[in-house]
Every structure is written in structure tokens, then in C-alpha cells.
Amino acid sequence: MRGAKQRIGIIIEPTLKISLSYPLEWVKTKGRGILYSDMTVQRILDKLPEVYRNFLPRFFQNNIPEETAATCADCAMWGGPEPGFPNGIHFSRDSKCCTHYPNLPNYLIGGILSNTTPELEAGRYRIRKTIKSRIGVTPHGILRPKKYSLLLKNSEKEFFGRSKSLICPFYERQRGKCTIRPFWDATCNTWFCKYIAGEDGWLFWTTLKKYLNQMEKALVLYTLYKIGWDPQKIILPETSNSTLTIQEVDDQPPNQETYRDLWRDWVGSEEELYKKTFHIVSALTPRAFEKIAGISQKILLEEVKMKQKNFLKPHLPKILKRNPNLHVEKKGNESYSLVSYSPLDPLEVSKRIYDLLDFFDGKRTNQQVCRLIRKHIGAMPDQDLLISLYQFRVLVNNEG
């Protein structure tokens, strides 16, 4: 597949190697999961906007591997209905994965507007253009228009990465780049089309997104409270009302009365408010953040830590079976494309590895299955191969 790394797999036998799809830079050893070798790593904190570096918990200093299979510059999902793209799934060159409208917190908008680097000039221009339009522009941040949300909710899944009308307003099509990076929200910071640890990687990043979403909401409320906003207007009511106003249907700004009621004395000074919220968040200390975030943030952090452990040092169930929902596409005579947890992340394996899968019937232990395989083909799958097949949910837990 375009943009993917070369991948291999090993069966323990001096003369026998069998190909599997996991990165060469991942070095594995029995019972210890994934170890760092020459692969690229980064701190979790370095994936996030710089404004968080002064106050997020120490956990965020930990290193994690970069998601090298998700190649944004040379999109791994470009292509067409051809081998390597199960069911014809691919992304448009016009959009890549950016058919998403982020809910940008007020303080991240302030960070973009306060930044003076040439690299963010296009982003500042687009933010100011959006503020001028007044569409989705609130003291809480620039929020996804309700019409856009309805289209997302009611569109077929194949719209993602392909719909021209749903391309992010901050995405520059000509250069294929986001204009507001690195001031990304929780979703943009944690989404990848492919994960080097399969579903375990996806679960880690999805759980981290929950943490960041909760954090963003807490910080937005705190900034408005510090500014002295009307307390009756700080906490937005939860609503499932999907009715659109005529302005929302026609992609027009709200009427003057509605907008003035929303912004009060800050009408015409929206940019200044956003900058002020950025300065408030920039001044936070770890102790202040802990008080703002509360117990819910602590609980979510513990969940993130659990998912990180499964990501880096996965526990292999003692009894595995072939995933009954595995989607298989044969590629020539010697390899197969396997889709399990995500249609965007197929695992490519050799025929010899594919032929091993049916030995895992969910009744025998892994040790018993490996001995049976050795009896039939003269080689025994090593622990690391099983871990990779399990992380991609080609093999699934059947311990009961």
C-alpha cells in the first residue's frame, strides 16, 4: 500500500521466515511486548499544542512511538479501488482525512491569533475570516455549524476522506496541509488512518481523545469564569434539538439580536476575547490545572495509562481463535489482505501465515496450537508474531 512501511514477521526456525505486516523498526522479544530500537519516538506532550506543556501531568512526558504507517505528507490512503484498498476504500487527493470540522476551544483560537510566525499566516487569515462570518463563532470557541453536524450524522460512511463539501475550512487543498497546526483540537491530535499497534493503538489514542475533550471543556469554562462572563451563559445546555434556523440552512450568520445576546459587550472584540483566554490558559500551573480538572480528569488519566500499557506491552491471551468477522482479500498467489478492527487498516500477510490462522480454533491453548503447527509444517510461530496478529485482531481472545 502506498505510504506504508516494509513489514515482516518471523517464525522460530533457523531456516524459515514468514512475512507479516508490522514495521521493521519495531523490535520484539518474548513476553515483553514491543521494545524501542531505531524507531522514531516522541513525548505524548510533543503531539499536543505547546500551551499544555506547563501544566499537564507528568505522565505526558512519556515517550510513545510515532504512528509511522499514517503518512500524512504522502497519504497512505490515496489510491483507488485496487489491491491493497479493501472494498475500494481510499481518500480523495482534495481532502485526505480532513472531512471534519473541528470544535476549536476559545483559547486555541487565541493561540493562533497571538502567534506571529509566517507558517501560521494562512491559519490566522482563515480564523479571522470565520470570525468575520459569525457562523459558529461563540465565546466558547468556533463550533461546528449545526448543518455540518447533521450532514456528518446522516451521511453514508464512504463520505469520510472523499466528500468535497465536508472538507475542513482550515484545510488548504492546494498544498494539502492544515493551516492551523499545531493548534489542533482533541480529535485532530489523536486520529490516524492506521495504527502500528492495530486496535491496541486505536484504543490508546481514542482514550486519550476522551481525556483531551474533557480537558478542553473544563479549560473553556474556566477561562470564561475568569473573564467574568455571565455565569448563566458559561455552561451550555445539552440539547438534542436538530431543528435548523433559516440562517443555518442557508449558511448565513445568526441575526443581529441573537449574536449580540451571545457576545454582549464583546461584539466586535471577539479576537481580543480569544487572545485573553489563551493568556489565561498559558499561565496555568500543574496545581491550578488539577483543581480545574477535578476527579473526572484523574479517572480518565488512569484509563489512558491502562491503554498505553496495552499499546506498548500487550498481554497475550492464553487461548486465541481466528476472528470470525475477519474480512479476507487474496492478493495474487502468495499474500492476503486482512481487515479486522478497521477497514482503513488492512494487515498484509503471506500465504504461509494466513494458512496458520485456522489452527487457532479457540479450544486449544496457544502452546498446544504452536506444537500442532510445528508438527504439521516443521516450524513454530514465535510470541511476537502472535502478539501482532492479536493486536490487529486477526486472532481474538477466546479465554471465556
Secondary structure, DSSP 8 states (H G I E B T S, - for coil): -TT---EEEEEESTT-EEEEEEETT-EE-TTS-EE-SSS-EEEGGGGS-GGGTTTS-GGGGSEEE--TTS-STT-TTBS-SSTTSGGG--B-TTTTT------EEHHHHHHHHH---GGGHHHHHHHHHHHHHTTTEETTEE---HHHHHHHHHS-GGGTTT-STT--TTEETTTTEESSTTS--HHHHH--S--TTHHHHHHHHHHHHHHHHHHHHHHHHHHHHHHT--HHHHS----------HHHHTT----HHHHHHHHGGGTT-HHHHHHHHHHHHHT--HHHHHHHHHHHHHHHHHHHHHHHHHHHS----SSEEE-TT-EEEEETTTEEEEESS-TT--EEEEHHHHTTGGG-BSSS-HHHHHHHHHHHHS-EE-HHHHHHHHHTTSEEE---
